[in-house]
Amino acid sequence: MLEKSFINSLRESVGRKNVLTKKEDLICYSYDPTMNHHLPEAVVIPGTIEEVALVLKLANEAGVPVTPRGGGTNTTGASIPIRGGIVLAMHRFDRIIEIDTANLCAVVEAGVITQDFQRQVEELGLFYPPDPQGLDMSTLGGNLATNASGPRGFKYGITRDYVLGFKMALPDGRILKVGGKTVKNVTGYDLTKLFVGSEGTFGVFTELILRLIPLPESKRTMLVIFDDLMAAARTVSAVIQAKIIPTTLEFMDKEAMRVIEGYDPCGLPIDSAAALLIEVDGSERDVPAQMVHIEEVCRREGAREIRIATTEAEAAQLWKARKLAFAAMAKVAPTLYVEDVTVPRSKIPDMVKTISELALKYRLKICILGHTGDGNMHPLILTDERNEEEIQRVRLAIDEIFKAALEMGGTLTGEHGIGMEKIKYMEWELGATGVDVMRKIKQALDPNDIMNPSKVLPAEAAE
Ligand SMILES: Cc1cc2nc3c(=O)[nH]c(=O)nc-3n(C[C@H](O)[C@H](O)[C@H](O)COP(=O)(O)OP(=O)(O)OC[C@H]3O[C@@H](n4cnc5c(N)ncnc54)[C@H](O)[C@@H]3O)c2cc1C
C-alpha cells in the first residue's frame, strides 16, 4: 500500500485530479492485450517533463515501482504494473510541437497517437514510415520504448531508424537530452540505440525528434494467391533474391484468411493455401516496372492468381483484411497468443513448415501471418485460457517455436519486445554473458529497480 503522505506528494506534484486511486480507475490501467493483469496502487497523469521527473524522484526515494503507459497496446505484458506502485499514463503529452520541413524532422510529445502523426506529416507531403499495426491506438513514446515496426519495415526500417533525439526523465529525477535535429551525430556513445527499445525500464520518454522523408509519389498493391503453402513461403525469398525491395511483403496462411473472412468478408481467397499482400512504392515511372518484375517472380514460383488493386479503394480493401486479423482472431477464440519470431529471410519456408508441424503435433489452431519481407513471422495461437490442458500444449509449442527460430539464426522477437512474456527465453538467445551485460546497464541507470520492474530481464538467481 502506498503511504497517504506519498499520495499527497504525488498530488502536489501533478495536481489532485491527475492522481487516480479509485478501483474503477485503476482497473483501466491494469491490463493489456495479453492474459496478464495487475492493479496499480495509483495512476499518475503528468503534463510536463518536470512533473514526470518529480514523480520519478519521489518514487525512487520511496522505492515505489513506476510503469510508464502509452496506448497499452503491447502484446507482451510490458505495460502491466506487475509489482503494483504507479502507472504513469502519458496521454497528456499529446502535442505535435513542430513539423520542420526545412530539416525533414518533427518534434513531438511522447503521447501522440502514431496514426495522427503520420496523417499530419503526409498532408505536408512528408512520410514517417514506421507502421506497427496497432497504430490507431499506440503512442509514439510506446513505439520508441518497444522499437516498433510493421509491414513497411522491410523497405524503410524500424522506429529506431527514425529517431534523431529525445528527452527522457530518469529515475533519479534528472532530465536526459539526447541528439537533436542533425542527421549526423557521433558525440560519444550512441544512447539512442540503447534507450530505444528499453521498454520503460530506464526512464520515461517525453519529447521525441523524429526523422521524416519525402512521401513516395505513387504506390500499388497486389494480392498474390497460392495453392501451395510452401510455394508462397519460397516466393518471399525469390522476390528478395531477384533484388526487388517492395514496401511490404505480408504473408497470410489459409487458416488466417478463413478467420478474417468469417469476421468480415473482404473477398480473401479462402479456397487457397496462402496469399502474399505486396505493396510497392516510388516514382510514377518506377512503380509499374517493379510490379511487372514481381509478377514475373510470383508466377514463376507457382502463384495461382494475382489480383492488382486498380483504385485506392480496392487497395484499402486488401489492407483492411490484413488489419482486421487480430480482431477477427479475438472473436473466434477467447485467448490469443501473438508471437513474432524473426528468422533470416532465406529460412522463411523452414519456419512456416515448422509452425505447421507444431500445430499438428500439439493439436492447436495456429494461424500464420507475417511481415515476411523482413523475416518476421506471427504465429497466432487461438486458444482458451480456461482450458489448462490446452494452455500446457500452447506453452510447449511456443518453446519449440522459439527454439527453432534461434536454431535457424533468428531471434525471439522482431518487433513486440520481451515484456513479461519472453523473459524466460532471454538466456536462450543472449547467453548468460549477454543477460549479465544488460543487467549491469539496467543497474547503472536504475539502481533501485523502480522503472517497470520484472520486465525484460530474468530475476537474478539468489546467491
Ligand atoms: C492490433 C495490434 C497490432 C499490432 N501490430 C504491431 C506491429 O505490427 N508491430 C509492432 O511492433 N507492434 C505491434 N503491436 C504492438 C504495439 O502496438 C506496439 O508494441 C506499440 O509500440 C506499443 O505502443 P503503446 O503506446 O501502446 O505502448 P504501451 O503498450 O502502453 O507500452 C509498451 C511499453 O512501452 C513503455 N512505454 C510506453 N510509453 C513510454 C514512454 N513514454 N516512455 C518510456 N516507456 C514507455 C511501457 O512501459 C511498456 O513497457 C500491435 C498491437 C495490437 C493491439
Ligand as a Chemical Component Dictionary entry (heavy atoms), coordinates in Angstrom:
data_LIG
# 
_chem_comp.id                   LIG 
_chem_comp.type                 NON-POLYMER 
_chem_comp.pdbx_formal_charge   0 
_chem_comp.three_letter_code    LIG 
# 
loop_
_chem_comp_atom.comp_id 
_chem_comp_atom.atom_id 
_chem_comp_atom.alt_atom_id 
_chem_comp_atom.type_symbol 
_chem_comp_atom.charge 
_chem_comp_atom.model_Cartn_x 
_chem_comp_atom.model_Cartn_y 
_chem_comp_atom.model_Cartn_z 
_chem_comp_atom.pdbx_ordinal 
LIG C1  C1  C 0 -3.858 -4.904 -33.186 1  
LIG C2  C2  C 0 -2.407 -4.739 -32.832 2  
LIG C3  C3  C 0 -1.453 -4.820 -33.829 3  
LIG C4  C4  C 0 -0.090 -4.644 -33.508 4  
LIG N1  N1  N 0 0.830  -4.699 -34.519 5  
LIG C5  C5  C 0 2.129  -4.432 -34.247 6  
LIG C6  C6  C 0 3.088  -4.400 -35.302 7  
LIG O1  O1  O 0 2.780  -4.598 -36.469 8  
LIG N2  N2  N 0 4.362  -4.108 -34.966 9  
LIG C7  C7  C 0 4.752  -3.841 -33.677 10 
LIG O2  O2  O 0 5.937  -3.545 -33.453 11 
LIG N3  N3  N 0 3.864  -3.892 -32.668 12 
LIG C8  C8  C 0 2.574  -4.168 -32.918 13 
LIG N4  N4  N 0 1.664  -4.200 -31.897 14 
LIG C9  C9  C 0 2.119  -3.965 -30.514 15 
LIG C10 C10 C 0 2.063  -2.494 -30.039 16 
LIG O3  O3  O 0 1.150  -1.726 -30.791 17 
LIG C11 C11 C 0 3.447  -1.842 -30.035 18 
LIG O4  O4  O 0 4.298  -2.543 -29.144 19 
LIG C12 C12 C 0 3.428  -0.354 -29.662 20 
LIG O5  O5  O 0 4.695  0.196  -29.929 21 
LIG C13 C13 C 0 3.068  -0.102 -28.188 22 
LIG O6  O6  O 0 2.809  1.280  -28.036 23 
LIG P1  P1  P 0 1.859  1.784  -26.865 24 
LIG O7  O7  O 0 1.809  3.262  -26.909 25 
LIG O8  O8  O 0 0.574  1.075  -26.895 26 
LIG O9  O9  O 0 2.724  1.346  -25.592 27 
LIG P2  P2  P 0 2.275  0.527  -24.285 28 
LIG O10 O10 O 0 1.687  -0.764 -24.683 29 
LIG O11 O11 O 0 1.496  1.411  -23.390 30 
LIG O12 O12 O 0 3.695  0.287  -23.629 31 
LIG C14 C14 C 0 4.640  -0.536 -24.235 32 
LIG C15 C15 C 0 5.964  -0.436 -23.467 33 
LIG O13 O13 O 0 6.479  0.881  -23.619 34 
LIG C16 C16 C 0 6.636  1.513  -22.352 35 
LIG N5  N5  N 0 6.292  2.919  -22.567 36 
LIG C17 C17 C 0 5.157  3.434  -23.086 37 
LIG N6  N6  N 0 5.261  4.780  -23.194 38 
LIG C18 C18 C 0 6.501  5.101  -22.729 39 
LIG C19 C19 C 0 7.214  6.324  -22.576 40 
LIG N7  N7  N 0 6.678  7.497  -22.913 41 
LIG N8  N8  N 0 8.479  6.274  -22.071 42 
LIG C20 C20 C 0 9.047  5.099  -21.711 43 
LIG N9  N9  N 0 8.412  3.922  -21.822 44 
LIG C21 C21 C 0 7.161  3.933  -22.337 45 
LIG C22 C22 C 0 5.718  0.765  -21.410 46 
LIG O14 O14 O 0 6.165  0.821  -20.076 47 
LIG C23 C23 C 0 5.824  -0.645 -21.980 48 
LIG O15 O15 O 0 6.995  -1.257 -21.498 49 
LIG C24 C24 C 0 0.306  -4.410 -32.168 50 
LIG C25 C25 C 0 -0.669 -4.358 -31.159 51 
LIG C26 C26 C 0 -2.000 -4.521 -31.482 52 
LIG C27 C27 C 0 -3.019 -4.436 -30.372 53 
# 
loop_
_chem_comp_bond.comp_id 
_chem_comp_bond.atom_id_1 
_chem_comp_bond.atom_id_2 
_chem_comp_bond.value_order 
_chem_comp_bond.pdbx_ordinal 
LIG C1  C2  SING 1  
LIG C2  C3  SING 2  
LIG C2  C26 DOUB 3  
LIG C3  C4  DOUB 4  
LIG C4  N1  SING 5  
LIG C4  C24 SING 6  
LIG N1  C5  DOUB 7  
LIG C5  C6  SING 8  
LIG C5  C8  SING 9  
LIG C6  O1  DOUB 10 
LIG C6  N2  SING 11 
LIG N2  C7  SING 12 
LIG C7  O2  DOUB 13 
LIG C7  N3  SING 14 
LIG N3  C8  DOUB 15 
LIG C8  N4  SING 16 
LIG N4  C9  SING 17 
LIG N4  C24 SING 18 
LIG C9  C10 SING 19 
LIG C10 O3  SING 20 
LIG C10 C11 SING 21 
LIG C11 O4  SING 22 
LIG C11 C12 SING 23 
LIG C12 O5  SING 24 
LIG C12 C13 SING 25 
LIG C13 O6  SING 26 
LIG O6  P1  SING 27 
LIG P1  O7  DOUB 28 
LIG P1  O8  SING 29 
LIG P1  O9  SING 30 
LIG O9  P2  SING 31 
LIG P2  O10 DOUB 32 
LIG P2  O11 SING 33 
LIG P2  O12 SING 34 
LIG O12 C14 SING 35 
LIG C14 C15 SING 36 
LIG C15 O13 SING 37 
LIG C15 C23 SING 38 
LIG O13 C16 SING 39 
LIG C16 N5  SING 40 
LIG C16 C22 SING 41 
LIG N5  C17 SING 42 
LIG N5  C21 SING 43 
LIG C17 N6  DOUB 44 
LIG N6  C18 SING 45 
LIG C18 C19 SING 46 
LIG C18 C21 DOUB 47 
LIG C19 N7  SING 48 
LIG C19 N8  DOUB 49 
LIG N8  C20 SING 50 
LIG C20 N9  DOUB 51 
LIG N9  C21 SING 52 
LIG C22 O14 SING 53 
LIG C22 C23 SING 54 
LIG C23 O15 SING 55 
LIG C24 C25 DOUB 56 
LIG C25 C26 SING 57 
LIG C26 C27 SING 58 
# 
